[in-house]
Amino acid sequence: MATIQKTTKAISPIKLTAKEFIQKLKTYQSDIELKKIQRYFKSGEGEYGHGDKFMGVKMGQLFSLAKEFEGMPVVEIEKLLESRIHEVRAGGVSIMDKESRNKKTSPERRKEFYELYMRRHDRINNWDLVDLGCLHMTGSYLYDKSHTILYKLAKSKNIWERRTAILSTCYFIRQQDVKDTFKIAELLVKDKEDLVHKATGWMLRFAGTKEPKKLVAFLDKYAATMPRTLLRYSIEHFDKKKREYYLGLKKS
């Protein structure tokens, strides 16, 4: 009986390029998912969308693909950020986020990510991209360095830079350091944008789990004048009686 020999075809390694990433991302495109995404994001030439286009890819699939492309050269990641397609830019931010979370990533590589994120903040133009990038790419990177840049961003005319300023303090809070959260919240307490109100309230609430007395002091000072959304997010962990008290201070 003749022996059947099995041959295995060598699997080509992934090319860590923007072009390769986009080609693989397209294989996950779904019209059904596209319709879902468009319900949650503002597209078109509006204040938030900046002409974004959407492909229709589930975030879980996008994040898994980003992990496969860890090690992509920063110059190629910047090409992803330059795309008008939202999921492509999210992929670029996700690659940097995943590597920034890895303790084995070198300080030099972390610096490259931080500098690219800040230099191309014009391409970080929606809440999900800010939220994805802030915890480790900005927060953990800046933790043992000057935080001056965050105060500059908090005064920016750009809504996403202001959101970056407050959400970057999330990492600080995890390290039991809340002072920047409260200081930056003071700069944003009269902000006109709802998405900044939500982010600021979120961080105040989190900071309050570490330093409840500081949150109470902040609310005693600002509850009557801060935007209602910001106030509601800040007091979510309070009991009913305490929530009603602070909401009662809110001037109509």
C-alpha positions as CSV (number, residue, x, y, z in Angstrom):
1,M,0.0,0.0,0.0
2,A,1.4,3.3,-1.0
3,T,2.2,5.7,1.8
4,I,0.4,9.0,1.7
5,Q,2.7,11.8,2.7
6,K,1.1,14.9,4.3
7,T,2.6,18.2,3.4
8,T,2.0,21.3,5.5
9,K,2.0,24.7,3.9
10,A,4.0,27.3,5.8
11,I,1.9,30.1,7.2
12,S,3.2,33.5,6.2
13,P,3.8,35.9,9.1
14,I,1.6,38.9,9.3
15,K,3.0,42.0,7.7
16,L,2.8,44.7,10.4
17,T,1.6,47.4,8.1
18,A,-1.4,49.6,8.0
19,K,-2.4,48.2,4.6
20,E,-2.4,44.6,5.9
21,F,-4.4,45.6,9.0
22,I,-7.1,47.3,6.9
23,Q,-7.3,44.4,4.5
24,K,-7.9,42.0,7.4
25,L,-10.3,44.4,9.1
26,K,-12.4,44.4,6.0
27,T,-13.0,40.7,6.3
28,Y,-15.0,41.4,9.4
29,Q,-17.3,44.0,7.8
30,S,-21.0,43.5,8.4
31,D,-23.9,45.6,7.1
32,I,-25.9,44.5,10.1
33,E,-23.2,45.7,12.5
34,L,-22.9,48.9,10.5
35,K,-26.5,49.8,11.2
36,K,-26.0,49.2,14.9
37,I,-22.9,51.3,15.0
38,Q,-24.5,54.2,13.3
39,R,-27.1,54.4,16.0
40,Y,-24.4,55.1,18.6
41,F,-22.1,57.4,16.8
42,K,-22.7,60.7,15.2
43,S,-21.3,60.6,11.6
44,G,-21.3,63.2,8.9
45,E,-19.9,66.7,9.0
46,G,-21.1,67.5,12.4
47,E,-19.4,68.8,15.5
48,Y,-18.5,65.3,16.7
49,G,-18.3,63.2,13.6
50,H,-15.9,65.3,11.5
51,G,-17.0,63.3,8.4
52,D,-16.3,59.9,9.9
53,K,-17.1,56.8,7.9
54,F,-17.9,53.5,9.5
55,M,-17.1,50.0,8.2
56,G,-19.3,48.0,10.4
57,V,-17.0,45.8,12.5
58,K,-17.7,44.5,16.0
59,M,-15.3,46.0,18.6
60,G,-14.5,42.6,20.0
61,Q,-13.2,41.5,16.6
62,L,-11.4,44.8,16.1
63,F,-9.6,44.4,19.5
64,S,-8.6,40.8,18.7
65,L,-7.2,41.9,15.4
66,A,-5.3,44.7,17.1
67,K,-3.6,42.2,19.4
68,E,-2.3,40.3,16.3
69,F,-0.7,43.5,15.1
70,E,1.2,44.4,18.3
71,G,4.7,45.5,17.3
72,M,3.5,47.5,14.3
73,P,5.9,50.4,13.6
74,V,4.7,53.8,14.8
75,V,4.9,55.2,11.3
76,E,2.4,52.5,10.2
77,I,0.1,53.2,13.2
78,E,0.0,56.8,12.3
79,K,-1.2,55.8,8.8
80,L,-4.2,54.1,10.6
81,L,-4.9,57.2,12.5
82,E,-5.0,59.2,9.2
83,S,-7.9,57.1,7.9
84,R,-11.3,58.5,7.6
85,I,-12.8,55.2,8.6
86,H,-13.5,55.1,12.3
87,E,-12.8,51.5,13.0
88,V,-9.4,51.8,11.3
89,R,-8.4,54.6,13.6
90,A,-9.8,52.7,16.6
91,G,-7.6,49.8,15.5
92,G,-4.5,52.1,15.6
93,V,-5.4,53.3,19.1
94,S,-6.1,49.8,20.3
95,I,-2.7,48.5,19.1
96,M,-1.1,51.2,21.2
97,D,-3.3,50.6,24.1
98,K,-2.7,46.9,24.2
99,E,1.1,47.4,24.1
100,S,1.0,50.2,26.7
101,R,-0.7,47.7,29.1
102,N,2.0,45.2,28.6
103,K,4.7,45.5,31.3
104,K,7.3,44.1,28.9
105,T,6.8,47.1,26.5
106,S,9.9,49.3,26.7
107,P,9.8,52.9,28.0
108,E,11.0,54.1,24.6
109,R,8.0,52.4,22.9
110,R,5.6,53.8,25.5
111,K,7.0,57.3,24.8
112,E,6.5,56.9,21.1
113,F,2.8,55.9,21.7
114,Y,2.2,58.9,24.0
115,E,3.9,61.3,21.6
116,L,1.9,60.0,18.6
117,Y,-1.4,60.2,20.5
118,M,-0.7,63.8,21.6
119,R,0.7,64.9,18.2
120,R,-2.2,63.4,16.3
121,H,-5.0,64.2,18.7
122,D,-6.8,65.8,15.7
123,R,-7.5,62.2,14.7
124,I,-8.9,61.3,18.1
125,N,-12.3,62.7,17.4
126,N,-14.9,60.7,19.3
127,W,-15.5,59.6,22.9
128,D,-14.6,55.9,22.3
129,L,-11.1,56.8,20.9
130,V,-10.4,59.1,23.9
131,D,-11.6,56.5,26.4
132,L,-9.5,53.8,24.7
133,G,-6.3,55.8,24.7
134,C,-6.3,57.6,28.0
135,L,-5.9,55.0,30.8
136,H,-2.5,53.7,29.8
137,M,-1.2,55.7,26.8
138,T,-1.5,59.0,28.6
139,G,-2.4,58.2,32.3
140,S,0.2,55.5,33.1
141,Y,2.9,57.2,30.9
142,L,2.5,60.6,32.7
143,Y,2.1,59.2,36.2
144,D,5.7,59.7,37.3
145,K,6.2,62.8,35.0
146,S,4.9,66.3,34.9
147,H,1.1,66.6,34.6
148,T,1.2,70.1,33.2
149,I,0.0,69.0,29.7
150,L,-3.3,67.8,31.2
151,Y,-4.1,71.2,32.5
152,K,-3.3,72.7,29.1
153,L,-5.6,70.2,27.5
154,A,-8.3,71.0,30.0
155,K,-8.3,74.5,28.7
156,S,-8.4,73.5,25.0
157,K,-11.2,74.5,22.7
158,N,-11.2,70.9,21.5
159,I,-13.8,68.8,23.3
160,W,-11.8,65.6,22.9
161,E,-8.6,67.2,24.4
162,R,-10.6,68.3,27.4
163,R,-12.1,64.8,27.8
164,T,-8.5,63.4,27.5
165,A,-7.4,65.7,30.3
166,I,-9.9,64.4,32.9
167,L,-9.9,60.7,31.8
168,S,-6.1,60.5,32.0
169,T,-6.4,61.0,35.7
170,C,-8.2,57.6,36.0
171,Y,-4.8,55.9,36.2
172,F,-3.7,58.3,38.9
173,I,-6.8,57.5,40.9
174,R,-6.0,53.8,40.7
175,Q,-2.7,54.7,42.4
176,Q,-4.6,56.5,45.2
177,D,-3.7,59.9,43.8
178,V,-6.8,62.1,43.3
179,K,-5.5,65.6,43.5
180,D,-5.2,66.1,39.7
181,T,-8.8,64.8,39.2
182,F,-10.3,67.4,41.5
183,K,-8.1,70.2,40.2
184,I,-8.9,69.4,36.5
185,A,-12.6,68.9,37.4
186,E,-12.6,72.5,38.7
187,L,-11.4,73.7,35.3
188,L,-14.2,71.7,33.6
189,V,-17.0,72.3,36.1
190,K,-18.7,74.9,33.8
191,D,-17.9,73.1,30.5
192,K,-20.7,73.3,27.9
193,E,-20.3,69.8,26.5
194,D,-22.3,66.9,27.8
195,L,-19.6,64.4,26.9
196,V,-17.2,66.4,29.1
197,H,-19.8,66.5,31.9
198,K,-20.1,62.7,31.8
199,A,-16.4,62.1,31.8
200,T,-15.8,64.6,34.6
201,G,-18.6,63.2,36.7
202,W,-17.3,59.7,36.2
203,M,-13.9,60.6,37.4
204,L,-15.2,62.5,40.4
205,R,-17.3,59.5,41.4
206,F,-14.3,57.2,41.1
207,A,-12.1,59.6,43.0
208,G,-14.8,59.7,45.7
209,T,-14.4,56.0,46.3
210,K,-10.8,56.7,47.4
211,E,-11.3,60.1,49.1
212,P,-15.0,60.5,49.9
213,K,-14.5,63.6,52.0
214,K,-12.8,65.4,49.1
215,L,-15.8,64.6,46.8
216,V,-18.2,65.9,49.4
217,A,-16.2,69.1,49.8
218,F,-16.1,69.5,46.0
219,L,-19.9,69.0,45.8
220,D,-20.6,71.4,48.6
221,K,-18.7,74.0,46.7
222,Y,-20.0,73.4,43.1
223,A,-23.2,71.3,43.2
224,A,-25.5,74.3,43.0
225,T,-23.9,75.6,39.8
226,M,-22.4,72.5,38.0
227,P,-24.3,71.0,35.0
228,R,-26.9,68.5,36.0
229,T,-25.4,65.6,34.1
230,L,-22.1,66.2,35.8
231,L,-23.7,66.3,39.2
232,R,-25.8,63.1,38.6
233,Y,-22.7,61.2,37.5
234,S,-20.7,62.4,40.5
235,I,-23.3,61.3,43.1
236,E,-24.4,57.9,41.6
237,H,-22.8,56.0,44.5
238,F,-24.5,58.0,47.2
239,D,-27.6,56.8,49.0
240,K,-31.0,58.2,48.0
241,K,-31.1,60.7,50.7
242,K,-27.7,62.2,50.0
243,R,-28.4,62.2,46.2
244,E,-31.6,64.1,46.8
245,Y,-29.8,66.6,49.0
246,Y,-27.3,67.5,46.3
247,L,-29.8,67.6,43.6
248,G,-31.9,69.9,45.7
249,L,-29.0,72.3,45.8
250,K,-29.0,72.5,42.0
251,K,-30.3,75.8,40.8
252,S,-32.7,75.6,37.9
